[in-house]
Amino acid sequence: KEIADHKFDLMAGYSAQKFVSEYGNLNGTDFGDDDIPWISAAATKGGSAGIDEWALASIIGRVNYSFKDRYFLQANIRRDGCSRFGVNNRWATFPSVSAGWVFSDESFMSHVNNVMNYAKVKASYGVTGNYNIGNYDHWSTVGVGNYILGNTLVPGKGLTAIGNSGLTWEETDQWDIGLELGFLNDRINGSIEWYHMPTTDLLVDRSLPGFRGYTDIVTNLGQVNNEG
């Protein structure tokens, strides 16, 4: 939409993704000979089967605004939900905003336009999230095995991993400030930028004491900062 020197651009969207992986295998050993390679001819037979699935849903919105193609503003927001987190922590909101000013188009720059024809200052801030963990780390899992009961080997079930229902999104805040310049009718171009990126609630494996019977658990632990 354009109104005189004002330009607006609006966008809204929704996306949904679901990933499903099913697998199975059969194996056999101790065949009588090499002439019949079918599983039915094996003296010892085994196999396994399983399924992995996870889903991600997102609601997205964006607004672009410019005035005289000189002043720019953009605002974004997205709401993401991922099944890899517990039911109380699956959804998170991630906003961002950016602004720019082409000050080479201002009248006070006219006396240097023959040398520096383009100059823009820009700044932005935004939050992003990370969900790159296992599909079921928020659940404790159970496996099957054989156990000695008395002097007899019997089938049974037992915990194979400890879940963390409090897992939540790892978040990164990013701040950017930059300057873009063009000289001699864009024969020479350059830019300089500064960024600051603190990440909190890092999704990491935390080691557990050996007497617990489990080696680690996924947690939101600590933070890290990138800057340059």
C-alpha positions as CSV (number, residue, x, y, z in Angstrom):
1,K,0.0,0.0,0.0
2,E,1.3,3.4,-1.0
3,I,0.0,6.7,0.4
4,A,1.9,9.7,-1.0
5,D,5.5,9.2,0.2
6,H,4.6,6.4,2.7
7,K,4.9,2.7,1.7
8,F,3.5,-0.2,3.7
9,D,4.0,-3.9,3.2
10,L,2.1,-6.4,5.5
11,M,2.6,-10.1,5.6
12,A,1.0,-12.8,7.8
13,G,1.4,-16.6,7.6
14,Y,1.1,-19.9,9.2
15,S,3.2,-23.0,8.7
16,A,3.0,-26.5,10.1
17,Q,5.5,-29.4,9.7
18,K,5.3,-33.0,10.9
19,F,8.2,-35.4,10.6
20,V,7.6,-39.2,10.9
21,S,10.2,-41.9,10.6
22,E,9.3,-45.6,10.9
23,Y,11.9,-48.4,10.8
24,G,12.2,-52.1,11.2
25,N,14.8,-54.8,10.7
26,L,15.1,-58.6,10.9
27,N,18.3,-60.5,11.4
28,G,19.4,-64.1,11.7
29,T,22.5,-66.0,12.6
30,D,23.7,-69.6,12.8
31,F,22.5,-70.7,9.3
32,G,22.9,-74.4,8.5
33,D,24.8,-73.6,5.3
34,D,25.2,-70.8,2.7
35,D,22.7,-72.2,0.3
36,I,19.5,-70.9,1.9
37,P,20.1,-67.3,3.1
38,W,16.5,-66.6,4.2
39,I,15.7,-65.6,7.8
40,S,13.5,-68.7,8.2
41,A,16.6,-70.8,7.9
42,A,18.5,-69.1,10.7
43,A,18.8,-70.9,14.1
44,T,18.8,-67.6,15.9
45,K,16.4,-64.9,14.9
46,G,16.0,-61.3,16.0
47,G,14.7,-57.9,15.0
48,S,13.5,-54.5,16.1
49,A,11.1,-51.8,15.0
50,G,10.3,-48.3,16.0
51,I,8.9,-44.9,15.1
52,D,10.2,-41.3,15.6
53,E,8.0,-38.3,15.1
54,W,8.0,-34.6,16.0
55,A,6.1,-31.5,14.8
56,L,6.6,-27.7,14.5
57,A,4.0,-25.0,14.0
58,S,4.6,-21.3,13.5
59,I,2.5,-18.1,13.2
60,I,4.3,-15.3,11.4
61,G,3.7,-11.6,11.0
62,R,5.8,-8.8,9.4
63,V,5.3,-5.1,8.7
64,N,7.6,-3.0,6.5
65,Y,7.3,0.8,6.4
66,S,9.3,3.3,4.4
67,F,9.1,7.1,4.0
68,K,10.5,8.7,0.8
69,D,12.7,5.6,0.4
70,R,14.9,7.2,3.0
71,Y,13.6,6.1,6.3
72,F,12.9,2.4,6.9
73,L,11.3,0.4,9.6
74,Q,10.5,-3.3,9.8
75,A,8.8,-5.3,12.7
76,N,8.5,-9.1,12.8
77,I,6.9,-11.4,15.3
78,R,6.6,-15.2,15.2
79,R,5.0,-17.7,17.6
80,D,6.5,-21.1,17.4
81,G,5.4,-24.4,19.0
82,C,7.6,-27.6,19.0
83,S,6.6,-31.0,20.3
84,R,10.2,-31.6,21.5
85,F,9.3,-29.7,24.7
86,G,6.9,-30.5,27.5
87,V,3.2,-29.5,27.1
88,N,3.7,-26.4,29.3
89,N,6.8,-25.1,27.4
90,R,6.1,-25.9,23.7
91,W,5.2,-22.3,22.6
92,A,7.4,-19.3,22.6
93,T,7.3,-15.8,21.0
94,F,10.2,-14.3,19.0
95,P,10.0,-10.6,18.0
96,S,12.4,-8.5,16.0
97,V,12.6,-4.9,14.8
98,S,15.0,-3.0,12.5
99,A,15.4,0.6,11.3
100,G,17.5,2.3,8.6
101,W,18.2,5.9,7.5
102,V,19.7,6.7,4.1
103,F,21.1,10.1,5.3
104,S,23.0,10.6,2.0
105,D,19.7,11.7,0.6
106,E,19.3,14.6,3.1
107,S,20.0,18.1,1.9
108,F,22.8,18.6,4.3
109,M,24.8,15.9,2.5
110,S,24.5,17.5,-1.0
111,H,27.9,19.1,-0.9
112,V,29.6,15.7,-0.6
113,N,27.4,13.6,-2.9
114,N,29.9,13.8,-5.7
115,V,32.3,11.8,-3.6
116,M,30.2,9.9,-1.1
117,N,27.0,9.1,-3.1
118,Y,25.5,6.7,-0.6
119,A,25.4,6.5,3.2
120,K,23.0,4.5,5.4
121,V,23.0,3.8,9.1
122,K,21.0,0.8,10.4
123,A,20.2,-0.9,13.6
124,S,18.2,-4.0,14.6
125,Y,17.2,-6.2,17.5
126,G,15.7,-9.7,17.5
127,V,15.2,-12.9,19.4
128,T,15.5,-16.4,17.9
129,G,14.9,-19.8,19.4
130,N,16.6,-23.2,19.2
131,Y,14.8,-26.5,19.5
132,N,17.6,-28.9,18.3
133,I,17.4,-31.6,20.9
134,G,16.1,-35.2,20.7
135,N,12.5,-35.8,20.0
136,Y,11.7,-37.2,23.4
137,D,14.1,-35.7,25.8
138,H,11.3,-34.2,27.9
139,W,10.0,-37.8,28.6
140,S,11.6,-40.6,30.6
141,T,11.8,-43.6,28.4
142,V,11.3,-47.3,29.2
143,G,13.1,-50.2,27.5
144,V,12.8,-54.0,27.6
145,G,15.4,-56.5,28.6
146,N,16.1,-59.7,30.4
147,Y,16.7,-59.8,34.1
148,I,17.7,-62.4,36.7
149,L,14.9,-63.1,39.1
150,G,16.1,-65.7,41.6
151,N,18.0,-68.0,39.3
152,T,15.8,-67.5,36.4
153,L,16.2,-65.2,33.4
154,V,12.9,-63.4,32.8
155,P,11.8,-60.5,30.5
156,G,11.0,-57.1,32.0
157,K,11.0,-53.4,31.6
158,G,13.2,-50.6,33.1
159,L,14.0,-46.9,32.7
160,T,16.5,-46.2,30.0
161,A,16.7,-42.4,30.2
162,I,15.5,-39.6,32.6
163,G,13.3,-37.0,31.0
164,N,13.1,-33.3,31.8
165,S,9.6,-32.0,31.5
166,G,10.8,-28.5,32.3
167,L,12.8,-28.1,29.1
168,T,12.2,-24.9,27.2
169,W,13.5,-23.0,24.2
170,E,17.1,-21.8,24.0
171,E,16.9,-18.1,23.1
172,T,19.4,-15.8,21.4
173,D,19.1,-12.0,21.6
174,Q,20.9,-10.2,18.8
175,W,21.7,-6.5,18.6
176,D,23.2,-5.0,15.4
177,I,24.4,-1.5,14.5
178,G,25.9,-0.9,11.0
179,L,27.0,1.7,8.5
180,E,26.9,1.3,4.7
181,L,28.9,3.7,2.4
182,G,29.3,4.1,-1.3
183,F,31.9,6.3,-3.0
184,L,32.5,7.6,-6.5
185,N,29.1,6.5,-7.9
186,D,29.4,3.1,-6.1
187,R,32.8,2.3,-7.6
188,I,33.9,1.8,-4.0
189,N,31.6,0.2,-1.4
190,G,32.0,-0.6,2.2
191,S,30.2,-1.4,5.4
192,I,31.0,-1.8,9.1
193,E,28.8,-3.6,11.7
194,W,28.8,-4.4,15.4
195,Y,26.8,-7.2,16.8
196,H,26.1,-8.5,20.3
197,M,24.6,-12.0,20.7
198,P,23.9,-13.4,24.2
199,T,22.3,-16.9,24.3
200,T,20.5,-18.0,27.4
201,D,18.9,-21.3,28.5
202,L,21.4,-23.3,26.5
203,L,20.2,-26.8,25.6
204,V,23.0,-29.1,26.8
205,D,23.6,-32.6,28.1
206,R,24.4,-32.4,31.9
207,S,26.4,-35.3,33.3
208,L,24.8,-37.2,36.2
209,P,26.6,-39.1,39.0
210,G,27.3,-42.7,38.1
211,F,25.3,-44.2,41.0
212,R,22.1,-42.8,39.4
213,G,22.4,-45.4,36.7
214,Y,22.1,-42.8,33.9
215,T,24.9,-40.9,32.2
216,D,23.3,-37.5,31.5
217,I,20.1,-35.5,31.1
218,V,19.2,-32.6,28.7
219,T,18.8,-29.3,30.6
220,N,18.6,-25.6,30.0
221,L,22.0,-24.7,31.5
222,G,24.1,-21.6,31.4
223,Q,24.7,-19.0,28.7
224,V,27.2,-17.9,26.1
225,N,27.9,-14.5,24.5
226,N,29.2,-13.8,21.0
227,E,30.3,-10.3,20.0
228,G,32.2,-8.7,17.2
